[in-house]
Amino acid sequence: MRVIGGIGRALVTIGLLTLSFAAYQLWGTGVYEAKAQDSLKQDFAKGLKTTTTTNGDPSAPESKPLPIPSGDAIAIISIPSIGVEHAVVQGVRRADLRKGPGHYPNTPLPGELGNAAIAGHRTTYGAPFGRLDELRPGNLIEVRTADGDFRYSVTETIIVRPTELSVLNATPTATLTLTTCHPRFSASRRLVVHASLVPASSAPVRDPSITQPAPVTSSLDTAHGKVDYRGAVIWGLATLAVGLGWWGAFRKRRVWQVRFGGFIPFAIVCFVWFGYLDRALPGNY
């Protein structure tokens, strides 16, 4: 009976940890993304004012664009039909996508000639592209950049393998590509939305600028950076050790001080462990 009871307690603990991690993924990461978005939108608005002031003299020579630092806001993307309005950051590394949708740095910027590509989370970190599957041909995608407002019309939605890098291929006209995981709560495929610029309701298109060197990658997954399994394992073992120590202490002294006092260090190591588990998931999950 003691063995059965121990197995039962272990299963309950695993279940609680699983539910806690799910809550961290669905809501905890959303809080982080929301704070990052507030800051990014403020920075972008300040950048627009600076650009307007700098470009006030039309006779001034056009300066060569500088490389955009990863994680900086480059645009505001709005998709009215699915209620999206997010700041877009430069880069698609895990740290970038935690802040919001990220621009693939080896593609043109939105509003430039060619195929501008943006990746975004579908389940975690605010799920900016959570409803991307609802888009249909003709739906509008609006992008505001320092060069003006650009409007794109959805042309198609396709589902591909993560290794299908051709969705990022250059195009002769101004287009926009959005990518995210598919199906929701999974990463076995990628949902890709293609859209074409609507020139009549957009600012003039510029020639593409080189924002960053193209990363060496074999799939849409590896473009988001290396997966850190080691940290997840190390902190998982640390969580196990603290949990066993807490349980052992409570068995010796069954008082409320031990029960609640042990919860604090256990919750701290759990939180850190969840962070490393998150890094082991696909970049735009």
C-alpha positions as CSV (number, residue, x, y, z in Angstrom):
1,M,0.0,0.0,0.0
2,R,2.9,2.4,0.8
3,V,4.3,1.8,-2.7
4,I,0.9,2.5,-4.3
5,G,0.5,5.6,-2.2
6,G,4.0,6.8,-3.3
7,I,3.2,6.2,-6.9
8,G,0.0,8.1,-6.5
9,R,1.7,11.1,-4.9
10,A,4.3,11.1,-7.7
11,L,1.7,11.1,-10.4
12,V,-0.2,13.9,-8.7
13,T,3.0,15.9,-8.4
14,I,3.8,15.4,-12.1
15,G,0.2,16.4,-13.0
16,L,0.5,19.6,-10.9
17,L,3.9,20.5,-12.5
18,T,2.5,19.9,-16.0
19,L,-0.5,22.2,-15.2
20,S,1.8,24.8,-13.8
21,F,4.0,24.7,-16.9
22,A,1.0,25.0,-19.1
23,A,-0.2,28.1,-17.1
24,Y,3.3,29.6,-17.4
25,Q,3.3,29.0,-21.1
26,L,-0.2,30.3,-21.8
27,W,-0.4,33.2,-19.3
28,G,3.0,33.9,-17.7
29,T,4.8,34.4,-21.1
30,G,1.9,36.6,-22.2
31,V,2.6,39.0,-19.3
32,Y,6.3,39.3,-20.4
33,E,5.3,39.9,-24.0
34,A,2.7,42.5,-23.1
35,K,5.3,44.6,-21.1
36,A,7.8,44.3,-24.0
37,Q,5.1,45.4,-26.5
38,D,4.3,48.5,-24.5
39,S,8.0,49.5,-24.4
40,L,8.5,48.7,-28.1
41,K,5.5,50.7,-29.2
42,Q,6.7,53.7,-27.3
43,D,10.2,53.4,-28.7
44,F,8.7,53.1,-32.3
45,A,6.6,56.2,-31.8
46,K,9.6,58.2,-30.6
47,G,11.6,56.9,-33.6
48,L,8.9,58.1,-36.0
49,K,9.1,61.6,-34.5
50,T,12.9,61.6,-34.9
51,T,12.7,60.3,-38.5
52,T,10.1,63.0,-39.4
53,T,12.4,65.7,-37.9
54,T,15.5,64.4,-39.6
55,N,13.8,64.1,-43.0
56,G,12.3,67.5,-42.9
57,D,14.8,68.9,-45.5
58,P,14.0,67.3,-48.9
59,S,17.3,68.6,-50.3
60,A,19.4,66.8,-47.7
61,P,21.3,63.8,-49.1
62,E,19.8,60.4,-48.3
63,S,21.9,58.6,-45.7
64,K,22.9,55.0,-46.0
65,P,20.7,52.8,-43.7
66,L,22.6,51.3,-40.7
67,P,22.1,47.7,-39.6
68,I,19.1,47.4,-37.3
69,P,20.0,45.9,-33.9
70,S,18.2,42.6,-33.1
71,G,15.2,43.2,-30.8
72,D,14.6,46.8,-31.9
73,A,11.1,47.8,-33.2
74,I,11.0,48.2,-36.9
75,A,7.2,48.4,-37.6
76,I,3.7,48.1,-36.3
77,I,1.7,45.3,-38.0
78,S,-2.1,45.4,-37.9
79,I,-4.5,42.7,-39.1
80,P,-8.0,44.1,-38.5
81,S,-9.8,40.9,-39.4
82,I,-8.2,38.9,-36.6
83,G,-7.6,41.7,-34.1
84,V,-3.8,41.9,-34.4
85,E,-1.8,45.1,-33.6
86,H,1.8,44.4,-32.6
87,A,5.2,45.9,-32.8
88,V,7.5,44.0,-35.0
89,V,11.1,43.5,-33.9
90,Q,14.2,42.9,-35.9
91,G,15.3,39.3,-35.8
92,V,13.7,35.9,-35.2
93,R,15.9,34.5,-32.5
94,R,14.1,33.2,-29.4
95,A,14.9,36.3,-27.4
96,D,13.5,38.5,-30.2
97,L,10.2,36.5,-30.7
98,R,9.5,36.7,-26.9
99,K,8.9,40.4,-27.5
100,G,6.6,40.0,-30.5
101,P,6.6,39.1,-34.2
102,G,10.1,39.2,-35.6
103,H,11.4,40.1,-39.1
104,Y,13.6,37.6,-40.8
105,P,16.8,39.7,-41.1
106,N,17.8,38.1,-44.5
107,T,14.7,39.4,-46.2
108,P,13.7,42.9,-47.2
109,L,12.0,45.2,-44.7
110,P,8.3,45.7,-45.0
111,G,7.7,48.4,-47.6
112,E,10.7,47.4,-49.6
113,L,10.8,45.6,-52.9
114,G,10.9,41.8,-52.5
115,N,9.6,39.3,-50.0
116,A,9.5,40.7,-46.5
117,A,9.0,37.9,-44.0
118,I,7.8,38.0,-40.4
119,A,7.6,35.1,-37.8
120,G,5.4,35.1,-34.7
121,H,4.3,32.9,-31.8
122,R,1.0,31.1,-32.2
123,T,0.5,29.7,-28.6
124,T,2.8,31.4,-26.2
125,Y,4.1,35.0,-25.6
126,G,0.8,36.6,-26.3
127,A,0.2,34.4,-29.4
128,P,0.3,37.4,-31.9
129,F,-0.2,35.0,-34.8
130,G,-2.7,32.7,-32.9
131,R,-5.5,33.3,-35.4
132,L,-3.4,33.5,-38.5
133,D,-5.3,30.4,-39.9
134,E,-8.5,32.5,-40.1
135,L,-7.0,34.8,-42.8
136,R,-8.5,34.4,-46.3
137,P,-7.6,35.8,-49.7
138,G,-8.4,39.5,-49.8
139,N,-8.0,40.2,-46.1
140,L,-5.8,43.2,-45.5
141,I,-2.5,43.4,-43.5
142,E,-1.3,46.9,-42.7
143,V,2.3,47.7,-41.8
144,R,3.5,51.0,-40.5
145,T,7.3,51.7,-40.8
146,A,9.5,54.8,-40.6
147,D,9.0,55.1,-44.4
148,G,5.2,55.2,-44.3
149,D,2.2,53.0,-44.2
150,F,1.9,49.9,-46.4
151,R,-1.1,47.8,-47.1
152,Y,-0.9,44.1,-48.2
153,S,-3.7,41.9,-49.5
154,V,-3.6,38.2,-48.5
155,T,-3.2,36.0,-51.6
156,E,-2.9,32.5,-50.1
157,T,-2.4,30.4,-47.0
158,I,-0.3,27.2,-47.1
159,I,0.9,24.6,-44.7
160,V,4.5,23.4,-45.1
161,R,7.2,21.4,-43.3
162,P,9.6,23.4,-41.1
163,T,12.4,22.7,-43.6
164,E,10.5,24.4,-46.5
165,L,12.7,27.5,-46.7
166,S,11.4,28.4,-50.2
167,V,8.6,30.4,-48.5
168,L,11.3,33.0,-47.8
169,N,12.5,33.2,-51.4
170,A,12.9,36.6,-53.1
171,T,10.0,37.9,-55.2
172,P,10.1,40.4,-58.0
173,T,7.4,42.5,-56.5
174,A,6.7,43.8,-53.0
175,T,5.2,40.9,-50.9
176,L,4.8,40.0,-47.3
177,T,5.1,36.5,-45.8
178,L,4.0,35.6,-42.3
179,T,5.0,32.3,-40.6
180,T,3.9,30.5,-37.4
181,C,3.6,27.0,-36.0
182,H,0.8,24.6,-37.1
183,P,-1.4,23.2,-35.8
184,R,-1.9,25.2,-32.7
185,F,-0.2,23.6,-29.6
186,S,2.1,21.8,-32.0
187,A,5.2,22.5,-34.1
188,S,5.0,19.7,-36.7
189,R,4.2,22.1,-39.6
190,R,4.4,25.7,-40.4
191,L,1.4,27.9,-41.4
192,V,2.5,30.4,-44.0
193,V,0.5,33.4,-45.2
194,H,1.5,35.2,-48.4
195,A,0.3,38.7,-49.3
196,S,0.9,41.2,-52.0
197,L,1.3,45.0,-51.7
198,V,-1.7,47.2,-52.6
199,P,0.2,50.1,-54.3
200,A,-2.8,52.4,-54.5
201,S,-3.1,52.6,-50.7
202,S,0.6,52.3,-49.8
203,A,3.6,54.6,-49.5
204,P,6.2,54.4,-52.3
205,V,8.2,51.2,-52.2
206,R,12.0,51.4,-51.7
207,D,14.7,49.2,-52.9
208,P,15.7,46.5,-50.4
209,S,18.3,47.3,-47.8
210,I,20.7,44.7,-46.3
211,T,19.7,44.6,-42.7
212,Q,21.9,41.6,-41.5
213,P,23.8,38.7,-43.1
214,A,21.6,35.7,-43.9
215,P,21.9,33.1,-41.2
216,V,23.2,29.6,-42.1
217,T,20.1,27.5,-41.5
218,S,18.4,24.3,-42.8
219,S,14.9,25.0,-41.6
220,L,12.5,27.7,-40.2
221,D,13.2,26.2,-36.8
222,T,17.0,26.6,-36.7
223,A,16.6,30.2,-37.9
224,H,15.4,30.9,-34.3
225,G,18.6,29.8,-32.7
226,K,20.0,26.8,-30.9
227,V,17.8,24.8,-28.6
228,D,19.1,24.7,-25.0
229,Y,18.4,21.2,-23.7
230,R,21.2,21.1,-21.2
231,G,19.8,24.0,-19.1
232,A,16.4,22.2,-19.0
233,V,18.0,19.0,-17.8
234,I,20.2,20.7,-15.1
235,W,17.4,22.8,-13.7
236,G,15.0,19.8,-13.9
237,L,17.4,17.9,-11.7
238,A,17.7,20.9,-9.4
239,T,13.9,21.1,-9.1
240,L,13.8,17.3,-8.3
241,A,16.5,17.7,-5.6
242,V,14.8,20.7,-3.9
243,G,11.4,18.9,-4.1
244,L,12.8,15.7,-2.5
245,G,14.5,17.7,0.2
246,W,11.3,19.6,0.9
247,W,9.3,16.3,1.1
248,G,12.0,14.7,3.4
249,A,12.0,17.7,5.7
250,F,8.2,17.6,6.0
251,R,8.2,13.9,6.8
252,K,10.5,14.5,9.7
253,R,8.6,17.6,11.0
254,R,5.0,17.8,9.9
255,V,4.4,21.4,10.8
256,W,3.1,24.2,8.6
257,Q,6.4,26.2,8.8
258,V,8.2,23.4,6.9
259,R,5.3,23.0,4.4
260,F,5.1,26.6,3.5
261,G,8.8,27.4,4.0
262,G,9.8,24.8,1.6
263,F,7.4,26.1,-1.1
264,I,9.4,29.3,-1.7
265,P,12.7,27.7,-2.9
266,F,10.8,25.0,-4.7
267,A,8.7,27.7,-6.6
268,I,11.9,29.6,-7.4
269,V,13.7,26.7,-9.0
270,C,10.5,25.6,-10.8
271,F,10.2,29.1,-12.3
272,V,13.8,29.0,-13.6
273,W,13.2,25.4,-14.9
274,F,10.1,26.4,-16.8
275,G,12.2,29.2,-18.4
276,Y,14.7,26.6,-19.7
277,L,11.9,24.2,-20.7
278,D,10.5,27.1,-22.8
279,R,13.8,27.5,-24.6
280,A,13.6,23.8,-25.6
281,L,10.4,24.4,-27.5
282,P,10.3,25.5,-31.2
283,G,11.2,29.2,-31.6
284,N,7.7,30.4,-32.7
285,Y,5.5,27.8,-30.9
